[in-house]
């Protein structure tokens, strides 16, 4: 957030652009973040200062609306490809008071511009079955488009999406984000999106401005149904962060009673890619995080960075590399702990029910199953401390 003086300057500059350019423009979105049983955040990007709002309801006739809170504006300068510096606004509107596991229809407005009507589902309550999807290492390529198309064709559809990082080639460059949102548009407007930061995001302010991330943003957690989810920032500059490690342990302790716990971050602790540097790159993560994951009986860990599919099983913890989201594929070389590996573009679907989680890797181009395995519901008696 900028201070009040900064916002005033940006407001005047943006207003000048508005007067010169005429009609408001919805640059990117809408897209969805932070879904709960009673709410969701609707986001979009615009280039002018005009009144903005979300219309929504349980039918296509909508009927309710929520304005953009003017005290919570996000502004930034970005650079268009081959063009001049441009000032744009990042709009985030929180819808609340919704009913659980209910389909809502919505569209967004800025000035005289409006989006098409789309829909989303609020989160299910505990005890209800649901599906989510995970993938990572996307680029604006035809293979990325195949991955998005595969998610859209998944039946039943997912309730939300996890991304294991490296959404773009260079997070410091706004045109890269334009490409990401162009390719992901049909998915992002329908399924709430939970990212983790990768090395190619380059610690960019764009990442933190674009997404409505919970808590500390770099690392965060959320609940959905009977499951608990934890996103970490294990990029090199934060890999040794003691605050993050302490937060992780406290979060796991507080949420021990959840039947399933999934952790997702970019760099894999265990790798069977055919690149020695990458295979060695996770050794410190094995030592730092492995004992924590084992002690707290993590259901599965999702990673990216290696552009392929891997299912590695180490000391009872399933480590799944799902980095086949669009970037050039890396060859695999299975190791002793590898259950399955394939150099393919793919998505990972995860189905949660009262007894087990079923994880299925699906090829992006034809929907063929690459791998499928189940993990039983976790028995969580009270933890004892000496």
C-alpha positions in Angstrom: 0.0 0.0 0.0 1.1 3.5 -0.7 0.8 6.4 1.8 -1.9 9.0 1.4 0.3 11.5 -0.4 1.4 8.9 -2.9 -2.2 7.8 -3.5 -3.3 11.4 -4.2 -0.6 11.9 -6.8 -1.4 8.6 -8.5 -5.1 9.4 -8.4 -4.6 12.7 -10.2 -2.3 11.0 -12.8 -4.9 8.2 -13.3 -7.7 10.7 -13.6 -5.7 12.6 -16.3 -5.3 9.3 -18.2 -9.0 8.7 -17.9 -10.0 12.1 -19.3 -7.6 11.7 -22.2 -8.5 8.1 -23.1 -12.2 8.2 -22.6 -13.9 5.0 -21.7 -12.7 2.8 -18.9 -10.9 -0.4 -19.8 -11.0 -3.7 -17.9 -7.4 -4.8 -18.6 -7.4 -8.2 -16.9 -9.9 -10.4 -15.2 -12.1 -10.9 -13.5 -10.4 -13.6 -11.5 -11.1 -15.1 -8.1 -9.2 -15.4 -4.8 -9.7 -16.6 -1.2 -12.9 -18.5 -1.4 -14.7 -19.5 1.9 -18.1 -20.9 2.8 -19.5 -17.4 3.1 -17.3 -15.3 0.7 -14.9 -14.8 -2.1 -12.6 -12.0 -3.5 -13.3 -10.8 -7.0 -10.3 -9.1 -8.7 -9.7 -7.3 -11.9 -7.3 -4.7 -13.4 -8.3 -1.4 -15.0 -6.4 1.6 -16.3 -8.7 4.5 -15.3 -10.3 5.9 -12.1 -14.0 5.2 -12.5 -16.6 3.7 -10.1 -16.3 -0.1 -10.0 -18.5 -2.8 -8.5 -19.5 -6.4 -8.7 -23.0 -7.5 -9.5 -23.8 -11.0 -8.2 -26.6 -13.4 -7.2 -27.7 -17.1 -7.3 -29.1 -16.7 -10.8 -28.0 -15.0 -14.0 -30.4 -12.2 -13.2 -27.9 -11.3 -10.4 -29.7 -8.7 -8.2 -27.1 -7.8 -5.6 -24.0 -5.6 -5.9 -20.9 -4.7 -4.0 -18.9 -1.5 -4.7 -15.1 -1.2 -4.8 -14.0 0.1 -1.4 -12.2 3.3 -2.2 -10.0 3.1 0.9 -8.5 -0.1 -0.3 -7.2 0.9 -3.7 -4.0 -0.6 -5.1 -2.1 1.4 -7.7 1.1 0.7 -9.6 3.1 1.7 -12.7 3.5 -1.0 -15.3 5.0 -1.1 -18.8 3.1 -2.3 -21.8 5.1 -4.3 -24.4 6.9 -1.9 -26.6 4.9 1.0 -25.1 5.2 3.8 -22.5 4.8 3.6 -18.8 1.2 3.2 -17.8 -0.6 3.7 -14.5 -3.2 1.1 -13.6 -5.4 0.1 -10.7 -5.8 -3.3 -9.2 -9.4 -3.8 -8.0 -10.3 -6.3 -5.3 -13.9 -6.6 -4.0 -14.8 -8.9 -1.2 -18.2 -10.6 -1.4 -19.5 -11.8 2.0 -22.6 -13.1 3.5 -22.9 -15.9 0.9 -24.2 -19.4 1.4 -21.9 -22.4 1.5 -21.4 -24.8 -1.5 -23.6 -22.6 -3.7 -23.2 -21.5 -7.2 -23.1 -17.7 -7.6 -23.2 -15.7 -10.9 -21.4 -12.4 -11.2 -20.0 -9.7 -13.5 -17.7 -6.8 -12.8 -18.1 -3.1 -13.8 -15.7 -0.2 -14.2 -17.2 2.9 -15.6 -19.2 2.0 -18.6 -17.4 -1.3 -19.2 -18.6 -4.6 -17.8 -17.4 -8.2 -18.1 -19.4 -11.2 -19.2 -21.4 -13.1 -16.6 -19.5 -15.9 -15.0 -20.0 -18.1 -12.0 -18.2 -19.7 -9.0 -19.0 -22.0 -6.1 -18.5 -21.0 -2.5 -16.5 -23.5 -0.3 -18.0 -26.7 0.9 -18.5 -27.3 4.6 -16.7 -30.0 6.6 -17.6 -33.5 5.8 -18.4 -32.8 2.1 -16.5 -34.3 -0.9 -14.7 -32.0 -3.2 -12.0 -31.8 -6.0 -9.2 -29.4 -6.5 -6.5 -29.2 -9.2 -2.7 -28.5 -8.9 -0.1 -27.6 -11.6 2.8 -25.2 -12.1 5.5 -23.8 -14.3 3.3 -22.2 -16.9 4.2 -20.0 -19.8 2.1 -18.3 -22.5 2.5 -21.2 -24.9 0.3 -23.6 -26.7 1.2 -26.2 -24.1 0.0 -23.9 -21.4 -3.3 -23.5 -23.3 -3.7 -27.3 -23.4 -3.3 -27.4 -19.6 -5.9 -24.7 -19.1 -8.3 -26.5 -21.5 -7.7 -29.8 -19.6 -8.7 -28.1 -16.3 -11.8 -26.7 -18.0 -12.8 -30.1 -19.3 -12.4 -31.9 -16.0 -15.6 -33.6 -14.8 -16.5 -33.0 -12.1 -14.9 -29.5 -12.2 -12.5 -28.5 -9.5 -13.6 -26.2 -6.6 -10.3 -24.3 -6.8 -6.8 -24.4 -8.2 -3.3 -24.5 -6.6 -0.3 -23.2 -8.6 3.2 -24.4 -7.6 5.0 -21.3 -8.9 6.7 -19.9 -12.0 3.5 -18.6 -13.4 5.5 -16.4 -15.8 9.1 -16.2 -17.3 9.9 -12.9 -15.5 7.5 -11.5 -12.8 9.2 -8.1 -13.1 7.8 -7.6 -16.6 4.2 -6.7 -16.9 3.8 -8.1 -20.5 4.6 -11.6 -19.0 1.6 -11.2 -16.6 -0.5 -10.1 -19.5 0.3 -13.3 -21.3 -0.5 -15.4 -18.2 -3.9 -13.8 -17.7 -4.7 -14.1 -21.4 -4.1 -17.8 -21.4 -5.7 -18.5 -17.9 -8.7 -16.2 -18.3 -11.4 -18.9 -18.7 -10.1 -20.7 -15.7 -9.4 -17.7 -13.4 -12.9 -16.3 -13.7 -14.5 -19.5 -12.6 -12.1 -21.2 -10.1 -10.5 -19.4 -7.1 -6.8 -19.4 -7.6 -4.1 -20.0 -4.9 -0.5 -19.4 -6.0 2.9 -20.0 -4.4 5.8 -17.9 -5.5 8.6 -19.3 -7.7 12.0 -18.1 -8.7 10.7 -16.8 -12.0 8.4 -14.4 -10.2 11.6 -12.6 -9.2 10.1 -11.4 -6.0 8.1 -8.9 -8.0 5.6 -6.5 -6.5 3.3 -7.5 -9.4 2.8 -10.9 -7.7 1.8 -9.4 -4.4 -0.4 -6.7 -5.9 -2.3 -9.0 -8.3 -3.4 -11.6 -5.9 -5.5 -11.3 -2.7 -3.3 -13.5 -0.6 -4.0 -14.4 3.1 -1.9 -13.5 6.1 1.7 -12.9 5.3 1.3 -13.4 1.5 4.7 -15.1 1.1 3.5 -18.0 3.2 -0.1 -18.5 4.2 -2.7 -21.2 4.9 -6.4 -21.8 4.5 -9.0 -24.4 5.2 -11.4 -26.0 2.7 -13.8 -28.7 3.8 -11.9 -31.4 5.8 -8.5 -30.3 4.4 -5.9 -27.7 5.4 -3.6 -26.1 2.9 -0.2 -24.4 3.4 1.7 -22.3 0.8 5.4 -21.6 1.5 8.0 -19.4 0.0 11.1 -21.7 -0.4 12.7 -19.6 -3.1 16.4 -19.1 -2.3 16.1 -15.7 -0.6 13.5 -17.1 1.9 14.6 -20.7 2.2 16.4 -20.2 5.5 13.8 -17.9 7.0 13.4 -18.9 10.7 10.2 -16.9 11.0 8.6 -19.0 8.2 9.7 -22.2 9.8 8.4 -21.3 13.2 5.1 -20.1 11.6 4.9 -23.5 9.7 5.3 -25.5 12.9 2.7 -23.4 14.8 0.3 -23.6 11.9 0.6 -27.4 11.7 0.2 -27.7 15.5 -2.9 -25.5 15.5 -4.5 -27.5 12.6 -3.5 -31.0 13.6 -7.1 -32.1 13.8 -7.7 -31.7 10.0 -8.2 -35.0 8.2 -5.9 -33.9 5.3 -3.0 -31.5 5.1 -1.4 -30.4 1.8 1.7 -28.2 1.5 2.6 -26.5 -1.8 5.7 -24.5 -2.8 8.0 -24.2 -5.8 11.3 -26.0 -5.3 11.0 -29.8 -4.7 12.9 -31.4 -1.8 13.1 -34.6 -3.8 13.7 -34.8 -7.5 14.2 -37.4 -10.1 14.8 -35.1 -13.0 17.8 -36.0 -15.2 19.8 -32.9 -14.1 22.3 -33.3 -11.3 22.1 -29.6 -10.2 18.3 -29.9 -9.8 18.6 -33.2 -8.1 21.0 -31.7 -5.5 19.0 -28.4 -5.3 16.6 -29.8 -2.7 19.0 -31.4 -0.3 18.8 -28.5 2.2 14.9 -28.7 1.9 15.0 -32.4 2.7 16.9 -31.6 5.9 14.9 -28.5 6.9 11.4 -29.5 6.0 11.4 -33.3 5.8 11.4 -34.0 9.6 8.5 -31.5 10.0 6.4 -33.0 7.3 7.0 -36.5 8.7 6.2 -35.5 12.3 3.0 -33.8 11.4 2.0 -36.6 8.9 1.5 -34.3 5.9 -0.9 -35.9 3.3 1.1 -34.7 0.3 3.6 -32.0 -0.8 3.1 -30.3 -4.2 6.1 -28.7 -6.0 7.1 -27.4 -9.4 10.4 -26.2 -10.7 11.1 -29.4 -12.6 9.0 -29.4 -15.7 7.6 -32.9 -15.5 5.5 -35.2 -13.3 7.0 -37.0 -10.3 5.5 -39.0 -7.5 8.2 -39.6 -4.9 7.5 -41.3 -1.5 10.0 -40.7 1.3 9.4 -41.8 5.0 5.6 -41.9 4.5 5.3 -38.5 2.8 4.2 -38.2 -0.8 6.1 -35.6 -2.7 4.4 -34.7 -6.0 6.1 -32.6 -8.6 3.5 -31.1 -10.9 5.6 -28.8 -13.1 4.2 -29.7 -16.5 2.1 -26.5 -16.9 3.5 -25.2 -20.2 7.3 -24.5 -19.9 9.7 -26.8 -21.8 9.7 -30.3 -20.5 12.6 -31.7 -18.5 13.6 -35.4 -18.9 13.2 -37.7 -15.9 15.5 -40.3 -14.4 13.7 -42.3 -11.6 15.4 -42.8 -8.3 14.9 -45.4 -5.5 12.2 -43.3 -3.9 10.3 -42.7 -7.2 6.9 -44.3 -7.6 6.2 -42.8 -11.0 7.7 -40.2 -13.3 6.8 -38.9 -16.7 8.1 -36.1 -18.9 4.6 -34.8 -19.9 2.4 -31.7 -19.8 -0.3 -32.5 -17.2 -2.5 -31.4 -14.4 -3.0 -33.1 -11.0 -6.6 -33.6 -9.8 -7.2 -34.4 -6.1 -10.5 -35.9 -4.9 -11.3 -35.7 -1.2 -13.9 -37.9 0.5 -14.5 -39.1 4.0 -12.1 -42.0 3.7 -9.3 -41.0 1.4 -7.7 -38.6 -1.1 -7.3 -39.8 -4.7 -4.6 -38.1 -6.6 -4.6 -38.4 -10.4 -2.1 -37.0 -12.9 -3.8 -36.4 -16.3 -2.0 -35.7 -19.6 -2.9 -32.2 -20.9 -3.3 -33.1 -24.6 -5.6 -36.2 -24.4 -6.8 -36.7 -20.8 -4.9 -40.0 -20.5 -4.1 -41.0 -16.9 -0.4 -40.9 -16.1 -0.6 -41.9 -12.5 -3.2 -42.5 -9.8 -2.9 -43.3 -6.1 -4.8 -42.9 -2.9 -3.8 -41.6 0.6 -6.1 -42.5 3.5 -7.7 -40.0 5.8 -5.5 -39.1 8.7 -6.3 -40.3 12.2 -5.6 -37.4 14.5 -5.7 -38.2 18.2 -4.6 -35.4 20.5 -0.9 -34.6 20.4 1.0 -35.2 23.6 3.9 -33.0 24.7 6.6 -33.7 27.2 
